[in-house]
Amino acid sequence: MRFTKFTALGLAAVLAGGTAVTVALKGADSSQAATQATAATTAISCSTTLGGRDFYDGPSASKMYNDRFSVSAAVPNLSKYTPQGIGTWWNWDGSKDLLLVTAYRSGANSQIIGIDPATNKTVGVVAIAATHGGGITTSNGWAFVQGSTNGIRKYKLSTLKTAMKAAGTPYVKAVGAERKVYGASFLTSYGGYVWSGKFNDKGRDKMYQYKINSNGSLTTINKAWEVPTKTQGLLVTGTHFVFSTSYGRTNRSNLYVVRRGQPDLDKAKLKCFRAPSMSEGITEYGGRAYLVFESGSHLYAGDPKTLNVIKNLHKATISSLTKLA
């Protein structure tokens, strides 16, 4: 997520209140130090042990990453657009499913890109009103997409389906006004609920759960869950959260696998390990996690400071992740 490249959202809007207390994160990338907006001083250790087979550009991330992930579909339109969110659309066209990737371009409409996970081919591209697009998900007949920093838009899947099948890049308008929430920097859905939270590069922040009603409206579940510093993406299963965290082209990312049930990260059972730089959204499909990176975008791919230039999705089995915690 690069708010300096998409100034309409403003980085200041995503920073939580309170005094941040820096906590050392054990690992090679000191810029990935964890911070907390509380007085706690517990450090979360992220594995940086090297090993395994590198299958991507740039320096190795970690053995834990290399042993679990592999290369998947290429992300299109990187010469003009920067990908951010990724979600899954089950049964979008009969028995077929889609991975949906959101991508932005400064001064232009944003895009929703449909990728067939069975063939790795791009099925269609739809234009939507400009947004950073930090998250996208589908559930109950609706697609939910980040609008403003603290807003979630909704789109009818029936309308989106027609547009995805059409030639060119048809424009689809959101239904109604966006839903204001605590934070929409990242979002996903599971079991009839949307989960959405706030990116914060200064400290841990929060996410909330929202019940999806039949008309696409969202009812807040009044319980906050702590999220890691620099959270860019979230995958939810029945037993776990998987957080994708990153910030800066010169820093590698981290993936956190957290067992659900305990909203306080210091008390939760979790495992963290290093990933290639500039990871963004993460979704589940077919028992696998699919992770998208923004480093392959034209904004970063030509910069020698970008550690890992990644133009494909990466995938790993869900079980290989959840068994860690």
C-alpha positions as CSV (number, residue, x, y, z in Angstrom):
1,M,0.0,0.0,0.0
2,R,1.6,3.3,-1.1
3,F,-0.4,6.3,0.1
4,T,2.2,8.6,-1.2
5,K,1.2,7.4,-4.7
6,F,-2.5,7.8,-4.0
7,T,-2.8,11.0,-2.1
8,A,-6.6,11.1,-2.2
9,L,-6.7,8.6,0.7
10,G,-4.0,10.2,2.8
11,L,-1.7,8.2,5.1
12,A,-2.6,10.3,8.1
13,A,-6.2,9.1,7.9
14,V,-5.1,5.5,8.6
15,L,-2.9,6.0,11.6
16,A,-4.5,5.1,14.9
17,G,-4.6,7.4,17.9
18,G,-2.5,6.9,21.0
19,T,1.2,6.8,21.8
20,A,3.0,4.1,20.0
21,V,5.6,2.1,21.9
22,T,8.2,0.5,19.6
23,V,8.9,-3.2,20.2
24,A,11.8,-4.9,18.5
25,L,10.8,-7.5,16.0
26,K,13.4,-10.3,15.9
27,G,14.7,-10.6,12.4
28,A,17.1,-9.2,9.8
29,D,14.9,-6.3,8.6
30,S,15.0,-3.7,11.3
31,S,12.5,-1.5,9.4
32,Q,9.9,-4.2,10.0
33,A,10.0,-3.5,13.7
34,A,6.7,-4.1,15.4
35,T,5.1,-1.3,17.3
36,Q,2.2,-1.2,19.7
37,A,-0.2,1.6,20.8
38,T,-0.2,0.2,24.3
39,A,2.3,-0.1,27.1
40,A,3.0,-3.8,26.4
41,T,6.5,-4.7,25.5
42,T,6.1,-8.2,24.2
43,A,8.0,-8.8,20.9
44,I,6.6,-11.0,18.2
45,S,9.4,-13.1,16.7
46,C,9.2,-13.6,12.9
47,S,11.3,-16.4,11.3
48,T,13.9,-15.2,8.9
49,T,15.9,-18.5,8.6
50,L,16.9,-19.0,5.0
51,G,16.6,-22.1,3.0
52,G,14.4,-23.9,0.5
53,R,14.0,-23.1,-3.2
54,D,13.8,-19.5,-4.3
55,F,11.2,-19.2,-7.1
56,Y,11.0,-15.4,-7.3
57,D,13.1,-12.4,-8.1
58,G,15.5,-10.8,-5.5
59,P,16.8,-11.9,-2.2
60,S,15.3,-14.9,-0.4
61,A,12.6,-14.3,2.2
62,S,12.7,-17.3,4.5
63,K,12.7,-21.1,4.4
64,M,9.2,-21.1,5.9
65,Y,7.9,-19.1,3.0
66,N,9.9,-20.9,0.3
67,D,8.8,-24.3,1.6
68,R,5.1,-23.4,1.5
69,F,4.5,-21.0,-1.5
70,S,4.9,-21.4,-5.2
71,V,4.2,-19.3,-8.3
72,S,0.7,-18.9,-9.7
73,A,-1.1,-16.8,-12.3
74,A,0.5,-13.6,-13.8
75,V,-1.2,-10.4,-12.8
76,P,-2.1,-8.3,-16.0
77,N,-2.0,-4.6,-16.6
78,L,1.1,-4.0,-14.4
79,S,2.5,-1.5,-16.9
80,K,-0.2,1.0,-15.9
81,Y,-1.9,-0.3,-12.8
82,T,-0.8,-1.3,-9.3
83,P,-2.5,-4.4,-7.6
84,Q,-3.7,-4.2,-4.0
85,G,-6.6,-6.4,-2.9
86,I,-7.5,-10.0,-3.9
87,G,-10.7,-11.9,-3.2
88,T,-12.6,-15.0,-4.4
89,W,-15.8,-15.2,-6.4
90,W,-17.3,-18.7,-6.1
91,N,-19.6,-20.0,-8.8
92,W,-19.4,-16.7,-10.7
93,D,-20.5,-18.5,-14.0
94,G,-22.1,-21.8,-13.4
95,S,-19.4,-24.1,-11.9
96,K,-16.6,-21.7,-12.6
97,D,-14.8,-19.6,-10.0
98,L,-12.8,-16.4,-10.2
99,L,-10.0,-14.7,-8.3
100,L,-10.6,-10.9,-8.2
101,V,-7.7,-8.5,-8.0
102,T,-8.2,-4.8,-7.4
103,A,-5.7,-2.3,-8.9
104,Y,-5.4,1.4,-9.0
105,R,-3.8,4.1,-11.2
106,S,-3.4,7.7,-10.1
107,G,-5.8,10.0,-11.9
108,A,-7.9,7.2,-13.4
109,N,-10.6,4.7,-12.6
110,S,-9.5,1.7,-10.7
111,Q,-10.0,-1.9,-11.9
112,I,-11.4,-5.3,-10.8
113,I,-9.5,-8.0,-12.7
114,G,-11.0,-11.5,-13.0
115,I,-8.5,-14.4,-13.1
116,D,-9.6,-18.0,-13.6
117,P,-7.6,-20.1,-11.0
118,A,-8.2,-23.2,-13.1
119,T,-6.4,-21.8,-16.2
120,N,-4.5,-18.8,-14.7
121,K,-6.0,-16.7,-17.6
122,T,-7.5,-13.3,-17.2
123,V,-11.3,-13.6,-17.9
124,G,-12.2,-9.9,-17.9
125,V,-11.5,-6.5,-16.5
126,V,-14.1,-4.1,-15.0
127,A,-13.6,-0.4,-14.2
128,I,-14.8,1.2,-11.0
129,A,-14.5,4.6,-9.5
130,A,-11.1,5.5,-8.3
131,T,-10.0,3.9,-5.1
132,H,-6.8,2.5,-3.7
133,G,-8.6,-0.8,-3.6
134,G,-6.9,-2.3,-0.5
135,G,-9.4,-5.1,-0.3
136,I,-12.2,-6.9,-2.2
137,T,-14.4,-9.8,-1.3
138,T,-17.7,-11.4,-2.3
139,S,-20.6,-12.8,-0.3
140,N,-24.4,-13.1,-0.3
141,G,-24.8,-11.7,-3.8
142,W,-22.5,-8.7,-3.3
143,A,-18.9,-7.7,-3.9
144,F,-17.4,-5.4,-1.2
145,V,-14.5,-3.2,-2.1
146,Q,-12.6,-0.6,-0.2
147,G,-13.8,2.9,-1.2
148,S,-12.3,5.6,0.9
149,T,-9.8,4.8,3.7
150,N,-12.8,4.3,6.1
151,G,-15.4,3.2,3.6
152,I,-16.7,0.0,2.0
153,R,-18.5,0.1,-1.4
154,K,-20.9,-2.6,-2.5
155,Y,-21.6,-3.9,-6.1
156,K,-24.3,-6.4,-7.2
157,L,-22.6,-9.6,-8.4
158,S,-25.2,-9.9,-11.1
159,T,-24.2,-6.5,-12.5
160,L,-20.5,-7.3,-12.1
161,K,-21.0,-10.7,-13.9
162,T,-22.4,-9.0,-17.0
163,A,-19.6,-6.5,-17.1
164,M,-16.9,-9.1,-16.6
165,K,-18.1,-10.9,-19.6
166,A,-18.3,-7.8,-21.8
167,A,-15.6,-6.7,-24.2
168,G,-13.2,-3.9,-23.2
169,T,-13.3,-2.5,-19.7
170,P,-16.9,-1.6,-18.9
171,Y,-17.6,0.7,-15.9
172,V,-19.7,-0.6,-13.0
173,K,-21.2,1.8,-10.5
174,A,-21.4,1.0,-6.8
175,V,-24.8,0.6,-5.2
176,G,-25.7,3.4,-2.8
177,A,-23.3,5.3,-0.6
178,E,-20.3,3.6,0.9
179,R,-20.6,2.2,4.4
180,K,-18.4,4.1,6.8
181,V,-16.4,1.8,9.0
182,Y,-13.5,2.0,11.5
183,G,-11.0,1.1,8.7
184,A,-11.2,-0.5,5.2
185,S,-7.5,-0.7,4.4
186,F,-7.9,-4.4,4.1
187,L,-11.0,-6.6,4.1
188,T,-12.3,-10.1,3.5
189,S,-15.4,-12.2,4.2
190,Y,-16.1,-15.5,5.9
191,G,-19.3,-17.3,7.0
192,G,-21.6,-14.4,6.1
193,Y,-19.5,-11.7,7.7
194,V,-17.1,-9.1,6.4
195,W,-13.9,-8.5,8.3
196,S,-12.3,-5.1,7.8
197,G,-9.5,-3.1,9.5
198,K,-7.0,-0.3,9.5
199,F,-3.4,-0.2,8.2
200,N,-1.1,1.4,10.6
201,D,2.7,1.7,10.1
202,K,3.3,3.1,13.6
203,G,1.7,0.3,15.7
204,R,-0.8,-2.5,15.9
205,D,-4.3,-1.5,15.1
206,K,-7.8,-3.0,15.0
207,M,-10.3,-4.8,12.7
208,Y,-14.0,-5.4,13.1
209,Q,-16.5,-8.0,12.0
210,Y,-19.7,-7.0,10.1
211,K,-22.8,-9.2,9.5
212,I,-23.8,-9.1,5.8
213,N,-27.6,-8.5,5.4
214,S,-29.6,-9.6,2.4
215,N,-29.6,-6.0,1.0
216,G,-25.8,-5.8,1.3
217,S,-25.9,-3.6,4.4
218,L,-23.4,-4.3,7.1
219,T,-24.2,-4.6,10.8
220,T,-21.2,-4.1,13.2
221,I,-20.3,-6.8,15.7
222,N,-19.1,-4.7,18.6
223,K,-15.8,-6.5,19.2
224,A,-12.4,-5.3,18.1
225,W,-9.6,-7.6,17.1
226,E,-6.0,-6.5,17.3
227,V,-4.1,-6.7,14.0
228,P,-0.3,-6.6,13.4
229,T,1.6,-3.5,12.4
230,K,1.5,-2.7,8.7
231,T,-1.4,-5.1,7.9
232,Q,-2.1,-5.0,4.2
233,G,-4.3,-8.2,3.7
234,L,-6.3,-10.7,5.6
235,L,-7.5,-14.3,5.1
236,V,-10.0,-15.8,7.5
237,T,-10.8,-19.5,8.0
238,G,-12.9,-21.2,10.6
239,T,-9.9,-21.5,13.0
240,H,-7.3,-18.9,11.9
241,F,-6.5,-15.4,10.6
242,V,-3.6,-15.0,8.2
243,F,-2.3,-11.5,8.0
244,S,-0.1,-10.1,5.1
245,T,2.0,-7.2,6.4
246,S,4.4,-4.9,4.5
247,Y,5.6,-1.4,4.0
248,G,8.3,-0.1,1.7
249,R,10.0,-1.4,-1.4
250,T,13.3,-1.9,0.5
251,N,11.7,-4.0,3.3
252,R,10.6,-7.6,3.2
253,S,7.1,-8.5,4.3
254,N,5.8,-10.8,7.1
255,L,3.0,-13.3,7.2
256,Y,1.2,-13.9,10.5
257,V,-0.8,-17.0,11.1
258,V,-3.0,-16.4,14.2
259,R,-5.3,-18.9,15.9
260,R,-8.8,-17.3,16.3
261,G,-10.4,-16.9,19.6
262,Q,-8.1,-14.4,21.4
263,P,-8.4,-10.8,20.2
264,D,-5.1,-9.8,21.9
265,L,-2.1,-10.8,19.7
266,D,0.1,-11.0,22.8
267,K,-2.2,-13.7,24.2
268,A,-3.0,-15.5,20.9
269,K,-1.3,-18.5,19.6
270,L,0.5,-17.4,16.4
271,K,3.4,-17.9,14.0
272,C,5.1,-15.2,12.0
273,F,7.6,-15.6,9.1
274,R,9.2,-13.4,6.5
275,A,7.9,-13.1,3.0
276,P,9.1,-11.2,-0.1
277,S,8.7,-7.5,-0.2
278,M,5.5,-5.6,-0.8
279,S,2.9,-8.3,-0.2
280,E,-0.7,-7.0,-0.3
281,G,-4.0,-8.9,-0.2
282,I,-4.5,-12.6,0.5
283,T,-7.5,-14.8,-0.2
284,E,-8.5,-18.5,0.0
285,Y,-9.6,-20.7,-2.9
286,G,-9.7,-24.4,-3.3
287,G,-7.8,-25.1,0.0
288,R,-5.1,-22.7,-1.1
289,A,-4.0,-19.2,0.0
290,Y,-3.4,-16.8,-2.9
291,L,-1.1,-13.8,-2.2
292,V,-0.7,-10.7,-4.4
293,F,2.2,-8.2,-4.5
294,E,2.4,-4.7,-5.7
295,S,6.2,-4.8,-6.5
296,G,5.6,-5.9,-10.1
297,S,3.8,-2.7,-10.9
298,H,5.4,0.0,-13.1
299,L,5.7,2.1,-10.0
300,Y,8.3,-0.2,-8.4
301,A,9.5,-2.8,-10.9
302,G,12.1,-0.6,-12.5
303,D,13.5,0.7,-9.1
304,P,16.7,-1.1,-8.1
305,K,15.7,-0.5,-4.4
306,T,12.7,-2.8,-4.8
307,L,13.9,-6.0,-3.2
308,N,11.6,-8.5,-4.8
309,V,9.9,-7.7,-8.1
310,I,7.0,-10.1,-8.3
311,K,4.5,-10.1,-11.2
312,N,2.6,-13.3,-10.3
313,L,0.3,-14.4,-7.5
314,H,1.9,-16.8,-5.1
315,K,0.0,-19.7,-3.6
316,A,0.3,-22.1,-0.7
317,T,-2.0,-24.8,0.8
318,I,-4.1,-23.5,3.7
319,S,-3.2,-26.5,5.8
320,S,0.5,-25.7,5.5
321,L,-0.1,-22.4,7.1
322,T,-2.7,-23.1,9.7
323,K,-0.8,-26.1,11.2
324,L,1.8,-23.5,12.2
325,A,-0.4,-22.2,15.0
